[in-house]
Amino acid sequence: MRVGVAGLGLIGGSLALALRARHEVRGFDVDRDTRAAAARGGVAVVERSEDLLPADAVIVATPVAAVLPTLAMLVARADGAVLVDVASVRGPVDGFAREHGDGARIVGMHPMAGRSARGFAAADPALFVKRSFLIVPTVRSDADAMRVAGTLARDAGGVVTVCSAAEHDRIVALTSALPLALAAALSVAASEATPDLAAFSGPGYRDATRLAETAVDLGEALLTANSANVVAAIARLRAVLDELERAVAERDSAAIRKILEAAGSARALLG
């Protein structure tokens, strides 16, 4: 397939690198230095986003704030191309497809993969190997568009799961936004209480706070764009923490063990 990639940061750059072995891939980024880095990395780069078309599919991998404007530009020129976006929040794209997507086939393809490093310099063709891709249909998705999104996800090394926009946003609030919120809160609480964290922290603390290194603009978008689900997730976590706090304060060993055993069983399901 002829595949365009709009946005060559960590996710878009990694997709371009992963897909170029099986597809004719062209990439674009608004940042000139990023385009130059991608070209040096072996990605065919165009100078204008419009030049990604004609194509069989265009992957929109821009920052969250630019996803809808990029889709709007592409919809007017799509001419049959499947528009696939990797946004971590589906509600806005779902609404866009309902109101503005006439004549274009739009499908969500959110990879559950990432790292704290940013930009094309951090891009890795192996980033998605055996990682889940959540394929999310919109009202503008037909069977062929879904097939194209699934093919791209699998060709990048991923494992496909299909879900609705509402289910996606509820789950991602728990599995992506909530860990970020917890890492941020833990980092702030610990740093306020312990001035020299580097001297006292071990791998447990470092692992638990890794997501606190998430870029501020990305983290803010992840938390606010899906705010209702994130608030519900934080409330769910707070309820568990309240019960654990009570059990610790009262030295209720049975309650503590119950929570720890449930946590261990849940974590074991990840393999």
C-alpha positions in Angstrom: 0.0 0.0 0.0 0.9 3.6 -0.4 1.0 5.0 3.2 1.4 8.5 4.4 2.4 9.4 7.9 1.6 12.9 9.2 3.7 13.6 12.2 7.1 11.9 12.6 7.6 12.0 16.4 8.1 8.9 18.5 4.9 7.1 17.4 4.6 8.4 13.8 8.4 7.9 13.2 8.3 4.4 14.6 5.3 3.5 12.4 7.1 4.9 9.3 10.2 2.9 10.1 8.2 -0.3 10.9 6.0 -0.1 7.8 8.5 0.8 5.1 9.6 -2.8 4.7 6.1 -3.8 3.4 4.7 -0.6 2.1 5.6 2.5 0.2 5.8 5.1 3.0 6.0 8.8 2.9 6.2 11.1 5.9 5.6 14.7 6.8 6.2 16.8 9.9 5.6 20.5 10.4 9.1 20.8 12.0 11.8 21.1 9.3 14.5 19.6 11.6 12.3 16.5 12.2 11.8 16.1 8.5 15.5 16.3 8.0 16.2 13.7 10.7 13.6 11.3 9.3 15.1 11.7 5.8 18.5 10.8 7.3 16.9 7.8 9.0 15.7 6.5 5.7 12.1 7.7 5.6 10.9 9.3 2.3 9.8 12.8 3.4 7.6 15.3 1.6 7.6 19.1 2.2 3.9 19.6 2.5 1.2 17.6 4.2 -0.9 17.6 1.1 1.9 15.7 -0.7 1.1 12.6 1.4 -1.8 12.2 -1.0 -2.7 10.3 -3.2 -2.3 7.3 -0.9 -4.2 4.2 0.1 -4.0 5.3 3.8 -2.7 8.3 5.7 -1.8 7.8 9.4 -2.3 11.0 11.5 0.3 10.8 14.3 0.4 14.5 15.3 0.1 15.9 18.8 -3.4 15.6 20.1 -4.2 19.3 19.5 -3.4 19.0 15.8 -5.3 15.7 15.1 -8.6 17.3 14.2 -7.1 20.1 12.0 -5.0 17.6 10.2 -8.0 15.3 9.6 -10.0 18.3 8.4 -7.3 19.1 5.8 -7.0 15.5 4.7 -10.8 14.9 4.5 -11.1 17.5 1.7 -8.4 15.8 -0.3 -8.7 12.1 0.7 -10.2 10.8 -2.6 -10.8 7.3 -1.2 -7.7 7.2 1.1 -8.4 5.6 4.5 -7.6 8.2 7.3 -6.1 6.4 10.3 -5.3 8.4 13.5 -3.4 7.2 16.5 -5.0 9.7 19.0 -5.1 8.4 22.6 -8.6 9.9 23.1 -11.3 8.8 20.7 -14.3 10.9 21.7 -13.2 14.1 19.8 -12.4 12.1 16.6 -15.6 10.2 16.9 -17.5 13.5 17.0 -15.5 14.9 14.1 -16.3 11.9 12.0 -20.0 12.3 12.7 -20.1 16.0 11.8 -17.3 16.6 9.2 -16.3 13.3 7.8 -18.5 13.1 4.7 -16.6 11.4 1.9 -13.7 10.1 4.0 -13.2 6.9 5.8 -11.8 7.5 9.3 -10.6 4.8 11.6 -8.8 5.0 15.0 -5.7 2.9 15.4 -4.2 3.6 18.9 -1.1 1.7 19.7 -0.6 0.9 23.4 3.1 1.6 23.3 5.4 4.5 24.1 8.3 5.7 26.1 9.3 8.9 27.8 11.8 10.0 25.0 10.3 12.2 22.3 10.8 12.9 18.7 12.1 11.0 15.7 15.4 10.5 17.4 13.6 8.1 19.8 11.7 6.3 17.0 12.1 2.5 16.9 10.7 0.1 14.3 10.4 -2.5 17.0 8.4 -0.3 19.4 5.1 -2.0 18.5 6.1 -5.6 18.4 3.5 -7.7 20.3 1.9 -4.5 21.6 -1.9 -4.0 21.5 -3.4 -1.8 18.8 -6.9 -0.6 19.6 -8.8 -0.3 16.4 -11.8 2.0 16.9 -14.4 2.4 14.1 -16.2 5.6 13.5 -19.5 6.2 11.6 -17.2 6.7 8.5 -15.5 3.3 8.8 -16.4 0.6 6.3 -15.2 -3.0 6.2 -12.3 -2.1 3.9 -11.2 0.7 6.1 -11.2 -1.5 9.1 -9.2 -4.1 7.1 -6.6 -1.5 6.2 -6.2 -0.3 9.8 -5.8 -3.9 11.0 -3.3 -4.6 8.3 -1.2 -1.6 9.2 -1.3 -2.5 12.9 -0.2 -6.1 12.2 2.5 -5.1 9.8 3.9 -2.8 12.4 4.2 -5.9 14.7 1.1 -5.3 16.8 -1.9 -7.3 18.1 -5.3 -6.0 17.1 -8.3 -5.4 19.4 -11.5 -3.8 18.1 -13.5 -1.6 20.5 -15.9 1.3 20.5 -14.8 4.9 21.1 -16.6 5.0 24.5 -15.0 1.7 25.6 -11.6 2.9 24.4 -11.7 6.1 26.4 -12.9 4.4 29.5 -10.1 1.8 29.4 -7.3 4.2 28.4 -8.3 6.4 31.3 -7.5 3.5 33.6 -4.4 2.1 31.8 -2.7 5.3 30.5 -4.0 8.4 32.2 -4.3 7.0 35.7 -0.8 5.6 35.8 0.5 9.0 34.7 -1.6 10.8 37.4 -0.3 8.3 40.0 3.3 8.7 38.9 3.0 12.5 39.0 1.4 12.5 42.4 3.9 10.1 43.8 6.8 12.1 42.5 5.5 15.3 44.0 4.6 13.8 47.3 8.0 12.0 47.7 10.1 15.0 46.5 8.3 17.3 49.0 9.0 14.9 51.9 12.5 13.8 50.9 15.0 16.4 49.5 17.6 13.9 48.2 15.5 11.3 46.3 18.5 10.1 44.3 20.3 8.9 47.4 17.3 7.0 48.8 15.3 5.7 45.9 15.6 2.2 44.5 14.2 0.5 41.3 10.8 0.2 42.8 10.4 4.0 43.2 12.0 4.7 39.8 9.7 2.2 38.0 6.6 3.6 39.7 7.5 7.2 38.8 8.8 6.6 35.2 5.7 8.2 33.6 6.4 11.4 35.6 8.9 12.1 32.8 6.1 12.4 30.3 6.3 15.7 28.4 4.0 18.2 30.1 2.0 19.1 26.9 1.4 15.4 26.2 0.4 14.6 29.8 -1.9 17.6 30.0 -3.7 16.5 26.8 -4.0 12.9 28.0 -5.6 14.0 31.3 -7.9 16.8 30.1 -9.1 15.5 26.7 -10.7 12.5 28.4 -11.4 14.3 31.7 -14.7 12.6 32.7 -13.2 9.1 32.4 -10.0 10.2 34.1 -11.9 11.7 37.0 -13.8 8.5 37.4 -10.5 6.5 37.3 -8.9 8.7 39.9 -12.0 8.3 42.2 -11.7 4.5 41.8 -8.1 4.6 42.8 -8.8 6.9 45.7 -11.3 4.4 47.1 -8.8 1.6 47.0 -6.1 3.9 48.6 -8.6 5.0 51.3 -9.3 1.3 52.2 -5.6 0.5 52.2 -4.9 3.6 54.4 -7.6 2.5 56.9 -6.3 -1.1 56.9 -2.7 0.1 57.6 -3.8 2.6 60.3 -5.8 -0.1 62.1 -3.1 -2.8 61.4 -5.8 -4.9 59.7 -3.6 -7.6 58.3 -6.5 -9.5 56.7 -7.6 -6.4 54.7 -4.0 -5.6 53.7 -3.4 -9.1 52.5 -6.6 -9.1 50.6 -5.7 -6.0 48.7 -2.1 -7.2 48.0 -3.3 -10.6 46.8 -5.9 -9.0 44.5 -3.2 -6.7 43.2 -0.8 -9.5 42.6 -3.4 -11.6 40.7 -4.3 -8.6 38.5 -0.7 -7.9 37.7 0.0 -11.5 36.8 -2.6 -11.3 34.1 -0.3 -9.0 32.1 2.2 -11.9 31.7 
